[in-house]
Amino acid sequence: MKKTTVITIAALAVSSGLAMADFEATYNDALGVIGGGSVHIDNTGSGGFVNQDFDAGHLEFAYTNSMNDGGERGAGQFSSGSFRGFCIELQNILSDDNVYTVDSIQNAPNPAPGSGGPAYDAADEAEVHAVVAAAIRLGWINNDLSANSATLMQLSAIQGQIWKVVLDNSVVTGNGAVATEMTALQAEISNDTSATVAGLRAMLNADTQDQLFVVPLPTAAFAGLMTLGGLAGFKRLRRR
């Protein structure tokens, strides 16, 4: 599981009409993985080398740069000093302070998959949206990825389902009670496989594990420093 970044005003840039941002955050290793179970991943049948159990659940991070003034960062997870996320890659480890780049899920992970799996694509991104949207509909998590009513096993199940959809050609199964919750989540996903979550993106860093993250609309402080093209990019994120 990986680490994330806080939007730094000076780092805001416009790329292909989309406002990108870098931010710095540190993993709260005192808490470890906030989950109640594990998930088994096996991709040896498709030429990979992973066949083992992984702790699954929520990860907590703290912003570590000068953007700790909540009102300047915006709403949702940007409004407090810490936030939660879910991992979207297996290789690499969580480490101390890192700067992350905000990008599309289909452009993850960084580096490219190193465990024998194929690169992510638009279909993987759509499936991740469907997983997170289903967990939100069930009331397990909020639309900024923070925990709502989820039990530890349900948090593990969300993580398991995310790995299941991004790790194509892998066999991903929950262990113990996690399997039951993954089945419940899969049933909810089936109710709306095209659902999307506003602002759902990937936080990328080559030296630590990449995470899901929800980018909020900019506050007035951000808006004054962004071009019209950048603002249009954020509006597109909100429509997802």
C-alpha positions as CSV (number, residue, x, y, z in Angstrom):
1,M,0.0,0.0,0.0
2,K,1.2,3.5,-0.8
3,K,1.5,7.1,0.0
4,T,0.0,10.3,-1.1
5,T,0.5,14.1,-1.7
6,V,-1.1,17.4,-0.8
7,I,-2.0,20.0,-3.4
8,T,0.6,22.7,-3.3
9,I,-0.5,26.0,-4.9
10,A,2.9,26.6,-6.5
11,A,2.8,23.2,-8.1
12,L,-0.6,23.6,-9.8
13,A,-0.2,23.2,-13.6
14,V,-2.4,22.7,-16.6
15,S,-1.9,19.6,-18.7
16,S,-4.3,18.7,-21.5
17,G,-6.9,20.9,-19.9
18,L,-6.6,19.2,-16.6
19,A,-5.2,20.8,-13.4
20,M,-2.6,18.6,-12.0
21,A,-1.0,18.9,-8.6
22,D,1.7,17.5,-6.4
23,F,1.5,17.2,-2.7
24,E,3.5,15.7,0.2
25,A,2.3,13.3,2.7
26,T,3.6,10.7,5.2
27,Y,2.2,7.2,6.0
28,N,1.0,6.7,9.6
29,D,2.9,3.5,10.2
30,A,1.8,3.6,13.9
31,L,-1.6,2.6,12.7
32,G,-0.5,0.2,10.0
33,V,-3.2,-1.2,7.7
34,I,-6.6,-0.3,9.2
35,G,-8.4,-3.5,8.3
36,G,-9.5,-6.8,9.8
37,G,-8.2,-9.4,7.4
38,S,-6.2,-10.4,4.4
39,V,-6.5,-11.2,0.8
40,H,-4.8,-13.9,-1.2
41,I,-3.4,-12.9,-4.7
42,D,-2.2,-15.4,-7.2
43,N,-1.0,-14.3,-10.7
44,T,1.3,-17.2,-11.4
45,G,-1.2,-18.6,-13.9
46,S,-0.7,-15.6,-16.1
47,G,3.1,-15.5,-15.9
48,G,3.5,-13.5,-12.7
49,F,5.3,-14.4,-9.5
50,V,2.9,-13.3,-6.8
51,N,1.1,-16.1,-4.8
52,Q,0.7,-14.9,-1.2
53,D,-1.5,-13.2,1.4
54,F,-1.6,-9.4,1.7
55,D,-2.9,-7.3,4.6
56,A,-5.9,-5.5,3.3
57,G,-7.7,-2.3,4.5
58,H,-7.6,1.4,4.8
59,L,-4.3,3.4,5.1
60,E,-3.9,6.7,6.9
61,F,-1.6,9.5,5.8
62,A,-0.8,13.0,7.2
63,Y,-0.1,16.0,5.1
64,T,3.5,17.1,5.7
65,N,4.0,20.4,3.8
66,S,2.8,24.0,4.3
67,M,-0.7,23.3,3.1
68,N,-1.9,22.3,6.5
69,D,-4.2,25.3,6.6
70,G,-7.5,23.4,6.1
71,G,-9.4,26.3,4.6
72,E,-6.8,26.7,1.8
73,R,-6.9,23.1,0.8
74,G,-10.6,22.8,0.1
75,A,-13.3,20.3,1.1
76,G,-13.3,16.6,1.8
77,Q,-10.0,15.0,2.8
78,F,-8.1,18.2,1.9
79,S,-9.8,19.9,4.9
80,S,-8.0,18.2,7.7
81,G,-4.4,17.1,8.5
82,S,-4.9,13.5,7.7
83,F,-6.8,11.3,5.2
84,R,-7.4,7.7,4.3
85,G,-6.9,5.8,1.0
86,F,-6.8,2.4,-0.6
87,C,-3.7,0.9,-2.4
88,I,-3.7,0.3,-6.1
89,E,-0.4,-1.5,-6.4
90,L,1.5,-4.4,-4.8
91,Q,5.1,-3.6,-5.4
92,N,7.1,-1.1,-3.4
93,I,6.6,-0.3,0.3
94,L,5.2,2.5,2.4
95,S,7.8,4.9,3.5
96,D,8.2,8.3,5.1
97,D,7.5,11.7,3.5
98,N,6.9,11.5,-0.3
99,V,5.6,13.8,-2.9
100,Y,2.8,12.5,-5.1
101,T,1.5,13.4,-8.5
102,V,-2.3,13.4,-9.1
103,D,-3.2,11.5,-12.3
104,S,-5.8,9.2,-13.8
105,I,-6.1,5.7,-12.4
106,Q,-5.5,4.3,-15.9
107,N,-2.1,6.0,-15.8
108,A,-1.1,4.1,-12.6
109,P,0.9,2.6,-11.1
110,N,4.3,4.2,-11.0
111,P,6.4,2.4,-11.8
112,A,4.5,0.2,-14.3
113,P,3.3,-3.1,-12.8
114,G,6.4,-5.1,-11.7
115,S,4.7,-8.2,-10.5
116,G,3.9,-9.8,-13.8
117,G,0.6,-8.1,-14.4
118,P,-0.5,-6.0,-17.4
119,A,-0.5,-2.2,-17.4
120,Y,-3.7,-0.5,-16.2
121,D,-6.2,0.9,-18.7
122,A,-9.5,2.8,-19.0
123,A,-11.4,-0.4,-18.3
124,D,-9.5,-0.9,-15.0
125,E,-10.3,2.7,-14.1
126,A,-14.0,2.2,-14.8
127,E,-14.0,-0.9,-12.6
128,V,-12.3,0.9,-9.7
129,H,-15.0,3.6,-9.9
130,A,-17.7,0.9,-9.8
131,V,-16.1,-0.7,-6.7
132,V,-15.8,2.6,-4.8
133,A,-19.2,3.8,-5.8
134,A,-20.7,0.5,-4.6
135,A,-19.0,0.8,-1.2
136,I,-20.4,4.4,-0.9
137,R,-23.9,3.2,-1.7
138,L,-23.6,0.5,1.0
139,G,-22.7,3.2,3.5
140,W,-19.3,1.6,4.2
141,I,-17.2,4.7,3.2
142,N,-17.9,8.3,2.3
143,N,-17.4,9.9,-1.1
144,D,-13.9,11.2,-0.1
145,L,-12.8,7.6,0.8
146,S,-13.0,8.2,4.6
147,A,-14.6,5.5,6.7
148,N,-18.4,5.7,7.4
149,S,-20.0,2.6,8.8
150,A,-17.6,0.0,7.5
151,T,-16.3,-2.7,9.8
152,L,-12.7,-3.7,9.6
153,M,-13.6,-6.7,7.5
154,Q,-15.6,-4.5,5.1
155,L,-12.6,-2.2,4.7
156,S,-10.5,-5.2,3.8
157,A,-13.1,-6.3,1.3
158,I,-13.1,-2.9,-0.4
159,Q,-9.3,-3.2,-0.8
160,G,-9.6,-6.8,-2.0
161,Q,-12.1,-5.8,-4.7
162,I,-9.9,-2.9,-5.8
163,W,-7.0,-5.3,-6.2
164,K,-9.2,-7.8,-8.0
165,V,-10.2,-5.3,-10.8
166,V,-6.7,-3.7,-11.3
167,L,-4.7,-6.9,-11.2
168,D,-6.0,-8.4,-14.4
169,N,-5.5,-12.1,-14.9
170,S,-4.9,-12.6,-11.1
171,V,-7.0,-14.7,-8.8
172,V,-7.9,-12.5,-5.8
173,T,-9.8,-14.1,-2.9
174,G,-10.6,-12.9,0.6
175,N,-9.5,-14.9,3.5
176,G,-12.1,-15.8,6.2
177,A,-14.8,-13.3,6.8
178,V,-13.3,-11.0,4.2
179,A,-14.6,-13.4,1.5
180,T,-18.2,-12.9,2.7
181,E,-17.9,-9.1,2.6
182,M,-16.3,-9.2,-0.9
183,T,-19.2,-11.2,-2.1
184,A,-21.6,-8.6,-0.6
185,L,-19.7,-5.8,-2.3
186,Q,-19.6,-7.6,-5.6
187,A,-23.4,-8.0,-5.5
188,E,-23.7,-4.2,-5.0
189,I,-21.3,-3.5,-7.8
190,S,-23.5,-5.6,-10.1
191,N,-26.4,-3.2,-9.5
192,D,-24.5,-0.4,-11.3
193,T,-21.3,-1.4,-13.1
194,S,-21.0,2.1,-14.7
195,A,-21.2,4.2,-11.6
196,T,-18.5,6.8,-11.1
197,V,-17.2,8.8,-8.1
198,A,-16.5,12.5,-8.5
199,G,-12.8,13.4,-8.4
200,L,-11.5,9.8,-7.9
201,R,-7.9,9.8,-9.0
202,A,-4.6,8.1,-8.4
203,M,-1.7,9.5,-6.3
204,L,1.6,8.4,-7.8
205,N,5.1,8.1,-6.6
206,A,7.8,5.8,-8.0
207,D,9.3,5.1,-4.6
208,T,6.3,4.1,-2.6
209,Q,2.9,2.5,-3.1
210,D,0.3,4.4,-5.1
211,Q,-3.1,5.2,-3.6
212,L,-6.6,6.2,-4.6
213,F,-7.5,9.7,-3.7
214,V,-10.4,12.0,-4.2
215,V,-9.6,15.5,-5.5
216,P,-12.1,18.2,-4.4
217,L,-13.1,21.3,-6.2
218,P,-10.6,24.2,-5.5
219,T,-11.4,26.8,-3.0
220,A,-11.3,30.5,-4.0
221,A,-7.6,30.6,-3.0
222,F,-6.9,27.9,-5.6
223,A,-9.3,29.3,-8.2
224,G,-7.5,32.7,-8.4
225,L,-4.3,31.0,-9.4
226,M,-5.7,28.6,-12.0
227,T,-6.4,29.1,-15.6
228,L,-9.8,28.5,-17.2
229,G,-8.4,25.3,-18.6
230,G,-7.5,24.1,-15.2
231,L,-10.9,24.9,-13.7
232,A,-12.5,23.0,-16.6
233,G,-10.4,20.0,-15.7
234,F,-11.7,20.0,-12.1
235,K,-15.3,20.4,-13.3
236,R,-14.8,17.3,-15.4
237,L,-13.6,15.4,-12.3
238,R,-16.7,16.4,-10.4
239,R,-18.9,15.0,-13.3
240,R,-17.3,11.6,-13.1
